Each structure stands twice: as C-alpha cells, then as structure tokens.
C-alpha cells in the first residue's frame, strides 16, 4: 500500500512539473515564438530588439580628451593674378575632445596649433615666403563608415601671425609682423584602434593679412599690402585618448 501511495505521489509530481514547463514556454513551428508565464517579451520580440538597437563597438566608445600630432603638405596659391602657385609644408599639435553619442554619430571639438612655411612666386620676378604660426579652434561632426571607421567634416576659424619676405634681384624686403585671420575646412577618415586613433584626409586653409610696413635694407616704408593665401593640403596624424 505504501509503495502504491509513493508511485501515485511521484506521478502527481511529474504531472505538475510537466504542466509548469508547458505553461512556462511554448515553441512555435519557426522556433522563435517562445512565450513565458511571467508575461515578458516573446523571444521573437527580443531578437527584433537586438537587431534594431545600435551597438557601439569598444573602439568607438572612446570619447573624451585627446592629443594629436599631424603634418601636411600641398600647393599654395596667392590671390594676386600675376602670382604662380608654390608649395607649403606644416606640422602641429591638436588637442581636442570627442563626444560619442551613437555608433554612427561623433562630435569633435578642438584646436589646431601649427607652424607652416609657404613659398611661391609673387609677380614675375619675386620669390615670396610666409611662415605663419596659427591657432585655429575647430568643430567637427562624424558619421560611421564601418567598424571603427569614421568620416569627419571639420570647420575652423582662428588667427595666425606672419611676416612676408620677398626676394627680387638679390634684394630682400620684409614686411612687419602681423596677425591675420585663418579659415579652414577638412574632411578626414579616422580609424580607432584602442586608445590610439589614426586619421588622414584633405583640407583647404585660407590666410588673410594686411601689412602696413616694408623694410628693405635700412629703409622702412609704409605700404598697404593685403595678402590672401590659399593652402590646399593632404594631411595625416595620430592622436591618443586620455
């Protein structure tokens, strides 16, 4: 009798467990329509949320302060009609701050602090040289190009000090040192690898000066000499996130 009672109790227990499992989940023919007895989301809905939710990769979460080092080169153009193009070279440091909002959106704020040397032909006989030191605050917005790759559009406006030197027939004349305005626009591709990021792209920078004095030998004369220089450049650099 006791054995029969034990068998009946075991059967009742197995039946309740089976009923509980049956109530807990139901699998459809497609294998996705799983529901739970706690009225939570179905497995199919969970899979849908996982597909639509943006995922930020490890490298792309690296917002925060950065410090970079970059160099550039490219042709230089004077706005004067009789001038011919030359070449410009430069380097600088780029402190900044990155805000990473989603896997496809990035905002960048910073400044380009650099030194350049420009050489070109001014008029038919003069060789002109300008070596500006510039500070250009910049802002940029980026879009995803793939895993850990971003395209960044940057715009900047700042200031630069410079002195124009012109040489003609063995005689060199120099203007006074002036502060001018700088406008810049760039498009870069950035690759994030851990806390290090590598970037490169193409840009254009406009320098605008207005000189008031020119010195030739021991003679200083007053002049009204505006200067507008355009520097189209290829650039590349590396920066580290802190």
NORLINQUI-V139930 format. One record per residue. N is the residue number from 1. BURIAL is + if it has 9 or more other C-alpha atoms within 8 Angstrom, else -. D_FIRST is the distance of its C-alpha to the first C-alpha in whole Angstrom. Layout:
n=N burial=BURIAL d_first=D_FIRST
n=N burial=BURIAL d_first=D_FIRST
This chain:
n=1 burial=- d_first=0
n=2 burial=- d_first=4
n=3 burial=- d_first=5
n=4 burial=- d_first=5
n=5 burial=- d_first=6
n=6 burial=- d_first=9
n=7 burial=- d_first=10
n=8 burial=- d_first=11
n=9 burial=- d_first=12
n=10 burial=- d_first=14
n=11 burial=- d_first=15
n=12 burial=- d_first=17
n=13 burial=- d_first=18
n=14 burial=- d_first=20
n=15 burial=- d_first=21
n=16 burial=- d_first=23
n=17 burial=- d_first=25
n=18 burial=- d_first=26
n=19 burial=- d_first=27
n=20 burial=- d_first=29
n=21 burial=- d_first=31
n=22 burial=- d_first=32
n=23 burial=+ d_first=33
n=24 burial=+ d_first=35
n=25 burial=+ d_first=37
n=26 burial=+ d_first=38
n=27 burial=+ d_first=40
n=28 burial=- d_first=43
n=29 burial=- d_first=45
n=30 burial=- d_first=47
n=31 burial=- d_first=45
n=32 burial=+ d_first=47
n=33 burial=+ d_first=45
n=34 burial=+ d_first=43
n=35 burial=+ d_first=42
n=36 burial=+ d_first=40
n=37 burial=- d_first=37
n=38 burial=- d_first=40
n=39 burial=- d_first=43
n=40 burial=- d_first=45
n=41 burial=- d_first=47
n=42 burial=+ d_first=46
n=43 burial=+ d_first=47
n=44 burial=+ d_first=49
n=45 burial=- d_first=51
n=46 burial=+ d_first=51
n=47 burial=- d_first=52
n=48 burial=- d_first=55
n=49 burial=- d_first=56
n=50 burial=- d_first=56
n=51 burial=- d_first=59
n=52 burial=- d_first=61
n=53 burial=- d_first=61
n=54 burial=- d_first=64
n=55 burial=- d_first=63
n=56 burial=- d_first=66
n=57 burial=+ d_first=66
n=58 burial=- d_first=66
n=59 burial=+ d_first=70
n=60 burial=+ d_first=71
n=61 burial=- d_first=69
n=62 burial=+ d_first=72
n=63 burial=+ d_first=74
n=64 burial=+ d_first=76
n=65 burial=+ d_first=80
n=66 burial=+ d_first=81
n=67 burial=+ d_first=84
n=68 burial=+ d_first=86
n=69 burial=+ d_first=89
n=70 burial=+ d_first=91
n=71 burial=+ d_first=94
n=72 burial=+ d_first=96
n=73 burial=+ d_first=99
n=74 burial=+ d_first=101
n=75 burial=+ d_first=104
n=76 burial=+ d_first=106
n=77 burial=+ d_first=108
n=78 burial=+ d_first=111
n=79 burial=+ d_first=111
n=80 burial=- d_first=115
n=81 burial=- d_first=116
n=82 burial=- d_first=118
n=83 burial=+ d_first=116
n=84 burial=+ d_first=114
n=85 burial=+ d_first=110
n=86 burial=+ d_first=109
n=87 burial=+ d_first=106
n=88 burial=+ d_first=104
n=89 burial=+ d_first=101
n=90 burial=+ d_first=99
n=91 burial=+ d_first=96
n=92 burial=+ d_first=94
n=93 burial=+ d_first=91
n=94 burial=+ d_first=89
n=95 burial=+ d_first=87
n=96 burial=+ d_first=84
n=97 burial=+ d_first=81
n=98 burial=+ d_first=78
n=99 burial=+ d_first=76
n=100 burial=+ d_first=73
n=101 burial=- d_first=71
n=102 burial=+ d_first=69
n=103 burial=+ d_first=69
n=104 burial=- d_first=72
n=105 burial=+ d_first=74
n=106 burial=+ d_first=76
n=107 burial=+ d_first=79
n=108 burial=+ d_first=82
n=109 burial=+ d_first=84
n=110 burial=+ d_first=87
n=111 burial=+ d_first=90
n=112 burial=+ d_first=92
n=113 burial=+ d_first=95
n=114 burial=+ d_first=97
n=115 burial=+ d_first=101
n=116 burial=+ d_first=102
n=117 burial=+ d_first=106
n=118 burial=+ d_first=107
n=119 burial=+ d_first=110
n=120 burial=+ d_first=112
n=121 burial=+ d_first=116
n=122 burial=+ d_first=117
n=123 burial=+ d_first=120
n=124 burial=- d_first=122
n=125 burial=- d_first=123
n=126 burial=+ d_first=121
n=127 burial=+ d_first=117
n=128 burial=+ d_first=115
n=129 burial=+ d_first=112
n=130 burial=+ d_first=110
n=131 burial=+ d_first=107
n=132 burial=+ d_first=105
n=133 burial=+ d_first=103
n=134 burial=+ d_first=100
n=135 burial=+ d_first=97
n=136 burial=+ d_first=95
n=137 burial=+ d_first=92
n=138 burial=+ d_first=90
n=139 burial=+ d_first=87
n=140 burial=+ d_first=85
n=141 burial=+ d_first=82
n=142 burial=+ d_first=80
n=143 burial=+ d_first=77
n=144 burial=+ d_first=75
n=145 burial=- d_first=76
n=146 burial=- d_first=73
n=147 burial=- d_first=71
n=148 burial=+ d_first=72
n=149 burial=+ d_first=76
n=150 burial=+ d_first=78
n=151 burial=+ d_first=81
n=152 burial=+ d_first=83
n=153 burial=+ d_first=86
n=154 burial=+ d_first=88
n=155 burial=+ d_first=91
n=156 burial=+ d_first=93
n=157 burial=+ d_first=96
n=158 burial=+ d_first=98
n=159 burial=+ d_first=101
n=160 burial=+ d_first=103
n=161 burial=+ d_first=106
n=162 burial=+ d_first=109
n=163 burial=+ d_first=112
n=164 burial=+ d_first=114
n=165 burial=+ d_first=116
n=166 burial=+ d_first=119
n=167 burial=+ d_first=121
n=168 burial=+ d_first=124
n=169 burial=- d_first=127
n=170 burial=- d_first=126
n=171 burial=- d_first=126
n=172 burial=+ d_first=123
n=173 burial=+ d_first=122
n=174 burial=+ d_first=119
n=175 burial=+ d_first=118
n=176 burial=+ d_first=117
n=177 burial=+ d_first=113
n=178 burial=+ d_first=111
n=179 burial=+ d_first=108
n=180 burial=+ d_first=107
n=181 burial=+ d_first=104
n=182 burial=+ d_first=101
n=183 burial=+ d_first=99
n=184 burial=+ d_first=96
n=185 burial=+ d_first=93
n=186 burial=+ d_first=91
n=187 burial=+ d_first=88
n=188 burial=+ d_first=86
n=189 burial=+ d_first=83
n=190 burial=+ d_first=80
n=191 burial=+ d_first=78
n=192 burial=+ d_first=75
n=193 burial=+ d_first=74
n=194 burial=- d_first=72
n=195 burial=+ d_first=75
n=196 burial=+ d_first=78
n=197 burial=+ d_first=79
n=198 burial=+ d_first=82
n=199 burial=+ d_first=84
n=200 burial=+ d_first=87
n=201 burial=+ d_first=89
n=202 burial=+ d_first=92
n=203 burial=+ d_first=94
n=204 burial=+ d_first=97
n=205 burial=+ d_first=99
n=206 burial=+ d_first=102
n=207 burial=+ d_first=105
n=208 burial=+ d_first=107
n=209 burial=+ d_first=110
n=210 burial=+ d_first=113
n=211 burial=+ d_first=116
n=212 burial=+ d_first=119
n=213 burial=+ d_first=121
n=214 burial=+ d_first=122
n=215 burial=+ d_first=123
n=216 burial=+ d_first=126
n=217 burial=- d_first=127
n=218 burial=- d_first=129
n=219 burial=- d_first=129
n=220 burial=- d_first=126
n=221 burial=- d_first=127
n=222 burial=- d_first=125
n=223 burial=- d_first=123
n=224 burial=- d_first=120
n=225 burial=- d_first=118
n=226 burial=- d_first=115
n=227 burial=+ d_first=112
n=228 burial=+ d_first=109
n=229 burial=+ d_first=107
n=230 burial=+ d_first=104
n=231 burial=+ d_first=102
n=232 burial=+ d_first=100
n=233 burial=+ d_first=97
n=234 burial=+ d_first=94
n=235 burial=+ d_first=92
n=236 burial=+ d_first=89
n=237 burial=+ d_first=87
n=238 burial=+ d_first=84
n=239 burial=+ d_first=83
n=240 burial=+ d_first=80
n=241 burial=+ d_first=78
n=242 burial=- d_first=77
